[in-house]
Amino acid sequence: MNPLAAGLTFISAFFHAGWNLIARKYRGGSIFVRVPLLISLVGVPLALLAGYLGSHFPPGVWVNFTVGGICLAIYYLGLTQGYQSGDFSVVYPLARSLPVLVIALADIARGHPPSPAGWMGILLVMIGCMLSPLTSLREIKPAAYLNVTSIWILITAAGMVGYTLVDSQAAERMAPAFTPLLRYQVFEVFVSFMVLWPLLLLFRQPLYLERDLGAWKWPAVMAVLLYGGYALVLLAYQLSAETSYVVAIRQFSIVIGVTIGAFYFKEPAPVLRISAALIITAGVLCIALAG
């Protein structure tokens, strides 16, 4: 795998874990509306200006950021509902790890199948995912996974798979330049905002936009982390032929997030869940190094 792509993705993992911890602290909901709103208010005028000055997309890329925005809204909805019904150290690793398997299958369809070491990594990820929801090894039974939280985890994972596939395709189609990628992300976030608002209302999430500027501090931090982290990922897509390898390295954020979640949020069984996160990490490292 391209070393620069690996380095950019690794850095993005810290950004990603950071904004997820903020989202978990505020239990999702309105913060997932305020964040894309902030990005849109700042980014859309700049993106339109850049387009006027000559930064153009290839034909049809608007379909990518529209579909990607819808999938991103589904992803945010899943996180919001999941964080309210389950532990951070369960929702976060499962929602982030399951798409690695699907993206690997997509790479096979694209003619870039994982190597034997890559498949070993996938197996390790699967084992780590199965262990993450447990507080004890004696709890290995269907009931540990057949619950409301698991449904939202699957919805979150489906949203991630969707926007990952269309975004990687868009990144491959665009010229190797940072400005078009930044514009693309702004429009995708704007679409996600327009879709997410009615979705959250449909699920009766409390939505409100505080008038106190102090209440916007953490949403602003989250917006910077989210936008900056994913901008690095889009650039990594352009530098790496295997999308699954980029997605795999991003899962280093699991170790960061689960470790902090277990100790900061005082969630149960930190040793077992951190061990599961380490198994997942070993798996994603196998996948990444196989490239």
C-alpha positions as CSV (number, residue, x, y, z in Angstrom):
1,M,0.0,0.0,0.0
2,N,1.2,3.5,-0.7
3,P,3.0,4.7,2.4
4,L,1.6,8.2,2.1
5,A,-2.0,6.8,1.8
6,A,-1.3,4.7,4.9
7,G,0.0,7.7,6.9
8,L,-2.9,9.9,6.0
9,T,-5.4,7.2,6.9
10,F,-3.7,6.6,10.2
11,I,-3.9,10.3,11.1
12,S,-7.5,10.4,10.1
13,A,-8.2,7.6,12.6
14,F,-7.4,9.9,15.5
15,F,-9.7,12.6,14.1
16,H,-12.5,10.0,13.7
17,A,-12.2,8.6,17.2
18,G,-12.2,12.2,18.6
19,W,-15.5,13.3,17.0
20,N,-17.2,10.0,17.8
21,L,-16.3,10.5,21.5
22,I,-17.9,13.9,21.4
23,A,-21.0,12.5,19.7
24,R,-21.2,9.7,22.4
25,K,-20.9,12.3,25.2
26,Y,-23.9,14.3,23.8
27,R,-25.8,11.1,22.8
28,G,-26.0,12.1,19.1
29,G,-29.3,13.7,18.2
30,S,-29.1,17.4,17.6
31,I,-25.3,17.5,17.5
32,F,-25.4,15.5,14.2
33,V,-27.6,18.3,12.8
34,R,-25.4,21.1,14.1
35,V,-22.2,19.7,12.8
36,P,-23.2,19.3,9.1
37,L,-25.0,22.7,9.4
38,L,-21.7,24.4,10.5
39,I,-19.8,22.7,7.7
40,S,-22.4,23.7,5.1
41,L,-22.6,27.3,6.3
42,V,-18.9,27.7,6.0
43,G,-18.1,25.4,3.2
44,V,-20.9,25.7,0.6
45,P,-20.2,29.4,-0.3
46,L,-16.4,28.6,-0.6
47,A,-17.2,25.5,-2.7
48,L,-19.4,27.5,-5.0
49,L,-16.7,30.2,-5.3
50,A,-14.1,27.5,-6.1
51,G,-16.4,26.1,-8.8
52,Y,-16.8,29.6,-10.3
53,L,-13.1,30.1,-10.3
54,G,-12.6,26.9,-12.3
55,S,-12.5,23.8,-9.9
56,H,-14.9,21.5,-11.8
57,F,-16.0,18.0,-11.2
58,P,-16.0,15.2,-13.9
59,P,-19.5,14.6,-15.4
60,G,-21.8,12.6,-13.1
61,V,-19.9,13.2,-9.8
62,W,-23.0,15.0,-8.5
63,V,-24.6,11.5,-8.3
64,N,-21.8,10.3,-6.1
65,F,-22.1,13.1,-3.5
66,T,-25.9,12.9,-3.5
67,V,-25.9,9.1,-2.9
68,G,-23.0,9.5,-0.5
69,G,-24.9,12.2,1.4
70,I,-27.9,10.0,1.8
71,C,-25.8,7.1,3.1
72,L,-24.0,9.5,5.4
73,A,-27.3,10.6,6.9
74,I,-28.2,7.0,7.5
75,Y,-24.9,6.5,9.1
76,Y,-25.5,9.4,11.5
77,L,-29.0,8.2,12.3
78,G,-27.6,4.7,13.1
79,L,-25.0,6.2,15.4
80,T,-27.5,8.5,17.2
81,Q,-29.9,5.6,17.9
82,G,-27.1,3.2,18.7
83,Y,-25.4,5.5,21.2
84,Q,-28.8,5.9,23.0
85,S,-29.5,2.2,23.2
86,G,-26.1,0.7,23.8
87,D,-22.6,1.2,25.1
88,F,-20.0,3.2,23.1
89,S,-17.5,0.3,23.3
90,V,-20.1,-1.9,21.7
91,V,-21.6,0.4,19.0
92,Y,-18.3,2.0,17.9
93,P,-16.2,-1.1,17.1
94,L,-19.0,-3.1,15.5
95,A,-20.2,-0.3,13.4
96,R,-16.7,0.5,12.2
97,S,-15.5,-3.1,11.7
98,L,-18.3,-4.8,9.8
99,P,-17.9,-2.7,6.7
100,V,-14.3,-3.9,6.3
101,L,-15.6,-7.3,5.3
102,V,-18.1,-5.9,2.8
103,I,-15.5,-3.5,1.3
104,A,-13.1,-6.5,0.9
105,L,-15.8,-8.3,-1.1
106,A,-16.3,-5.2,-3.2
107,D,-12.5,-5.2,-3.9
108,I,-12.8,-8.7,-5.2
109,A,-15.5,-7.7,-7.6
110,R,-13.3,-4.8,-8.8
111,G,-10.4,-7.3,-9.4
112,H,-8.4,-6.5,-6.3
113,P,-8.9,-9.6,-4.1
114,P,-7.3,-9.7,-0.6
115,S,-4.1,-11.8,-0.2
116,P,-3.9,-14.7,2.2
117,A,-2.7,-12.4,4.9
118,G,-5.6,-10.1,4.1
119,W,-8.1,-12.9,4.6
120,M,-6.4,-13.7,7.9
121,G,-7.0,-10.1,8.9
122,I,-10.6,-10.4,8.0
123,L,-11.0,-13.5,10.2
124,L,-9.4,-11.6,13.1
125,V,-11.7,-8.7,12.6
126,M,-14.7,-11.0,12.7
127,I,-13.5,-12.6,16.0
128,G,-13.0,-9.2,17.5
129,C,-16.5,-8.0,16.4
130,M,-18.1,-11.1,18.0
131,L,-16.3,-10.4,21.3
132,S,-16.9,-6.6,21.5
133,P,-20.6,-6.7,22.7
134,L,-19.8,-9.1,25.6
135,T,-19.1,-8.3,29.2
136,S,-17.9,-11.9,29.8
137,L,-16.9,-14.9,27.6
138,R,-19.7,-16.9,29.3
139,E,-22.2,-14.6,27.6
140,I,-21.5,-16.0,24.1
141,K,-25.0,-16.7,23.0
142,P,-27.5,-15.3,20.4
143,A,-29.2,-13.0,22.9
144,A,-26.0,-10.9,23.2
145,Y,-26.4,-9.9,19.5
146,L,-30.1,-10.1,18.8
147,N,-31.2,-6.8,20.3
148,V,-32.2,-3.3,19.3
149,T,-28.6,-2.0,19.4
150,S,-27.4,-4.6,17.0
151,I,-30.1,-3.5,14.5
152,W,-28.8,0.1,14.6
153,I,-25.2,-1.2,14.3
154,L,-26.1,-2.9,11.1
155,I,-27.9,0.2,9.8
156,T,-24.8,2.3,10.7
157,A,-22.5,-0.2,9.0
158,A,-24.7,-0.2,5.9
159,G,-24.5,3.6,5.7
160,M,-20.7,3.5,5.9
161,V,-20.5,0.9,3.2
162,G,-22.6,3.0,0.9
163,Y,-20.8,6.3,1.3
164,T,-17.4,4.5,1.2
165,L,-18.1,2.8,-2.1
166,V,-19.4,5.9,-3.9
167,D,-16.8,8.2,-2.4
168,S,-13.9,6.0,-3.4
169,Q,-15.3,5.8,-6.9
170,A,-15.6,9.6,-7.0
171,A,-12.1,10.1,-5.8
172,E,-10.7,7.8,-8.5
173,R,-12.6,9.8,-11.2
174,M,-11.4,13.2,-10.0
175,A,-8.0,14.7,-10.9
176,P,-5.3,14.3,-8.1
177,A,-5.9,17.6,-6.4
178,F,-7.1,18.6,-2.9
179,T,-9.6,21.4,-3.8
180,P,-12.1,19.2,-5.8
181,L,-12.0,16.6,-2.9
182,L,-12.8,19.4,-0.4
183,R,-15.6,20.7,-2.6
184,Y,-17.0,17.2,-3.0
185,Q,-17.1,16.6,0.7
186,V,-18.8,19.9,1.4
187,F,-21.7,19.1,-1.0
188,E,-21.9,15.5,0.4
189,V,-22.2,16.9,4.0
190,F,-24.8,19.4,2.8
191,V,-26.9,16.6,1.3
192,S,-26.6,14.6,4.5
193,F,-27.9,17.6,6.5
194,M,-30.9,17.9,4.2
195,V,-31.7,14.2,4.6
196,L,-30.8,13.8,8.3
197,W,-33.1,16.5,9.7
198,P,-36.4,14.9,8.6
199,L,-35.0,11.4,9.5
200,L,-34.3,12.5,13.1
201,L,-37.7,14.2,13.3
202,L,-39.3,10.9,12.1
203,F,-37.6,9.0,14.9
204,R,-38.6,11.7,17.4
205,Q,-35.2,12.9,18.2
206,P,-35.1,16.3,20.1
207,L,-33.8,18.8,17.6
208,Y,-32.9,22.3,18.7
209,L,-30.3,25.0,17.7
210,E,-29.1,26.8,20.8
211,R,-28.8,30.5,20.8
212,D,-25.9,30.5,23.2
213,L,-22.7,30.6,21.3
214,G,-21.0,28.6,24.0
215,A,-23.2,25.7,23.2
216,W,-21.7,25.5,19.7
217,K,-18.1,25.0,20.9
218,W,-18.1,21.2,20.9
219,P,-20.1,20.9,17.7
220,A,-17.5,23.2,16.0
221,V,-14.7,21.0,17.3
222,M,-16.5,18.0,16.1
223,A,-17.1,19.6,12.6
224,V,-13.3,20.3,12.3
225,L,-12.4,16.7,13.3
226,L,-15.1,15.1,11.0
227,Y,-14.3,17.2,8.0
228,G,-10.6,17.2,8.3
229,G,-10.4,13.5,9.0
230,Y,-12.5,12.5,6.1
231,A,-10.7,14.8,3.7
232,L,-7.5,12.8,4.4
233,V,-9.4,9.6,3.7
234,L,-10.6,10.9,0.3
235,L,-7.0,11.8,-0.6
236,A,-5.9,8.3,0.5
237,Y,-8.5,6.8,-1.9
238,Q,-6.7,8.5,-4.7
239,L,-3.4,7.1,-3.7
240,S,-4.4,3.5,-3.0
241,A,-6.0,1.0,-5.5
242,E,-7.5,-1.0,-2.7
243,T,-10.3,0.7,-0.9
244,S,-10.5,-2.1,1.7
245,Y,-7.0,-1.3,2.8
246,V,-7.8,2.3,3.5
247,V,-11.0,1.3,5.3
248,A,-9.0,-1.2,7.3
249,I,-6.3,1.2,8.6
250,R,-9.1,3.6,9.6
251,Q,-10.2,1.0,12.1
252,F,-7.2,1.9,14.3
253,S,-9.7,4.4,15.7
254,I,-11.4,1.5,17.3
255,V,-8.5,1.0,19.8
256,I,-8.5,4.7,20.5
257,G,-12.2,5.0,20.9
258,V,-12.9,1.8,22.9
259,T,-10.0,2.5,25.3
260,I,-11.2,6.0,26.1
261,G,-14.9,4.8,26.1
262,A,-14.2,2.0,28.6
263,F,-12.3,4.2,31.1
264,Y,-13.8,7.7,30.5
265,F,-17.4,6.6,30.2
266,K,-16.9,3.8,32.8
267,E,-18.5,1.2,30.7
268,P,-18.4,-2.4,31.8
269,A,-15.8,-5.1,31.0
270,P,-13.0,-2.8,29.7
271,V,-10.4,-5.6,29.7
272,L,-12.5,-7.9,27.5
273,R,-13.6,-5.1,25.1
274,I,-10.1,-3.6,24.9
275,S,-8.8,-7.1,24.1
276,A,-11.4,-7.4,21.4
277,A,-10.4,-4.1,20.0
278,L,-6.8,-5.3,19.9
279,I,-7.8,-8.4,18.0
280,I,-9.6,-6.2,15.5
281,T,-6.5,-4.0,15.3
282,A,-4.3,-7.1,14.6
283,G,-6.8,-8.0,11.8
284,V,-6.8,-4.6,10.2
285,L,-3.0,-4.5,10.3
286,C,-2.9,-7.8,8.5
287,I,-5.2,-6.4,5.9
288,A,-3.2,-3.1,5.6
289,L,0.2,-4.8,5.4
290,A,-1.0,-7.3,2.8
291,G,-1.2,-4.4,0.4
